[in-house]
Amino acid sequence: MFKTLMTVSALVLTLAVPAHAREVVDVADLVDRQGPAVVNISTTKLVRKNGDGFPFTLPDDEEMQDFFRRFFPGTPRGPMQEIPARGTGSGFIVSNDGYILTNAHVVRNADEVEVKLIDKRKFTAKVVGTDSRTDIAVLKIPAGNLPTVKLGDPAKLRVGEAVAAIGSPFGFENSVTAGIVSAKGRTLPAESYVPYIQTDVPINPGNSGGPLFNMKGEVVGVNSQIYSRSGGYQGVSFAIPIDIAMEVVEQLKGGGKVSRGWLGVVVQEVTADLADSFGLDRPRGALVAQVQEDSPADRAGLQASDVILNFNGKAIENSGDLPRLVGMAKPGTKIPLDVWRKGKTQTLSVALGELPGEDEAAAKSSRSYSRGGLALSELSADQRRELKLDHGLLVESVTGDAARAGIRVGDVILAVNNGKVATVDAFRKAIATVPKGKSAAILVRRGDGSLYVPLKISGE
């Protein structure tokens, strides 16, 4: 019975492949040819904990330790211990001198990364670089003459085409699963730079970073995520197209980081109603909701309410198309933009900047200052989408005047004295106009509702 089921499965997969693309007759051939280039990845991170699991770290001061032991009888006396936390993932060899592609989240914060080949050899790997925006990482092991995968073209994939994955789900090395392409060009809520390939290939923890093959035995994607309400596979999995992954790989190999173009706009989807109100023939393009001050877009003359229809000769059908195209462009490049403004098309030229690194972006987006007692950050595109807002500032910490006024961490500030605030600088300028000892009316989104909070400025 088992053999019969396997035969039927192989037959179905073979029939699902376009006739012109049949170079591998079944999944077994694919595994024989490409399996040796797939690797198992094990990671170790040392976590400092008290030996008996006490929930927090004791202060170094002896008197304070005695205080805790007096009032909390279970307080430990022993020193902190480093306990190894282990993880597993998958990867594949992209060059015979030892470069390996995997997911960034597989090796994130790891103190040690070990790679195991199909022939049982093990190597301690060096993390050459990671890019969390695409979830790609490059490893290097000290070995040569290694088997490598064959790369394919994701653009030629067809919805319904058979695909297969090799990886280490739950640590079970060199496991093979198969299915079909369910959709292409998927945009996920927390991702802006990857048009994901959606499949129904069974993917589970440990498969991350492994290759997705077409039936010609070519890698077309890097298995990265699943959609699940249980934590396990539920029929929807996502892979990063291999062409995008390899662009990142080359940059990481060259300098350990990825350089991306930056436009400096916040965009939203053009709905049917918005298209009608703007006089567009149909819903398309990326509607500019905000232009960042002194950004490439600002200098090029882009305005809020412009609809970007074309970027460097490529049509923008959905708002999610724009960040990917901008990110793939080289900083400093002059790019023509076709925008819809006041009922007609205009062409602007913009010199792209360089997208700040994630640490730098976080530092710039979160500003704290004494007047008003607030630390604020500008809402990300994902936060705006989740909250269904087109602007706002997230309250990260509260002191002084703001605490006394009742503003809370997690509130979203929408306006000051009825003036919308979309940036920290805009909030700063609005507060600066309020005389010392007077109050500003702060419109706050809290939970599902909104309320005004009078913020009295004392000058703290």
C-alpha angles and dihedrals in degrees: 000000000000092000091049092053092049091051093050091048093052090048093052091050092049093049091050091062117091110255093239091054100051105122097130113051096205145350092269091063090049092053092048092052103037105021096087090064093057116093139196117233125205122187133194127197123182112226120193113229138151111263094243096043098257105180099236141026117262119234117253093239111104094214091053090049090053089050092054093046091050095052099027107048094191094059109131124237098198126094126263115276132211108233118190117237112199134203139177137212144149138252143164137228114252099177130029093235092071110275113145130191121214141140121292091227091058093064101026112138092352117154092201133020121196124191122202120196126210089256088061095252114142129207135181104236130215116222102231094186145319135217113196093185089071096020092237127142133179122213130188126207126189098249139102141203090039126165113256135200124248113242123225138192114263090196088070094054115113126209106256093029117136118253136173137204132210120196148109109281109189087353095300098139125224095008116166126211130171143195141127139287106267098186143338135226096027117174114209122208096249097037131078105164104053129071095205127215108229117210140166091227109134106254124175138169107302094036090085112120095018124126128266110213133200118217092266087068094252126135109242100166149010113240106236118150146016131206107230143151093194101045091250135083115299102171101281122092134160135215132192111238109253095230091060091044093052093050087057091045093056092050093047091049090049100049112349094253141067124242117207136181119254128206102172104228137122111220137188137193120277107234125199090258093050092047089053093048092050093046095245118154092232141349106289142123133041117291112220107229096171138010114207114233115259092003126137088260091051092050091048091055100251113160136200109266092035113128113217106217102169135024118195092333096315120113118239107218098165131024089243090064093068102063091050094050093045092047092052093052121093116254112252093030117133109232129189115229124196109208133181109228128168094343101315141074121257129183119223130183118222129186105216120229126210118272108242117247115258095256091048092046091051091051092050096045095050113064126172127190136166104241107090093007098250138133109200139181130196115249115256121230090257093051091049090049093049094046092040091233130134094205143006145121123250116226107230100172137003132208139150117357094008093051091049090050091056099249109153137207107264095034117128115223110216104172146004116214089344092307115121116239119203099160136045089239090055090052091047092052093047093051091046090065092058111095118234110271094023128104132242121210105236117195107212131189108214119176108315095336141064132224141172118246120194106226110198112206111220096169095250 
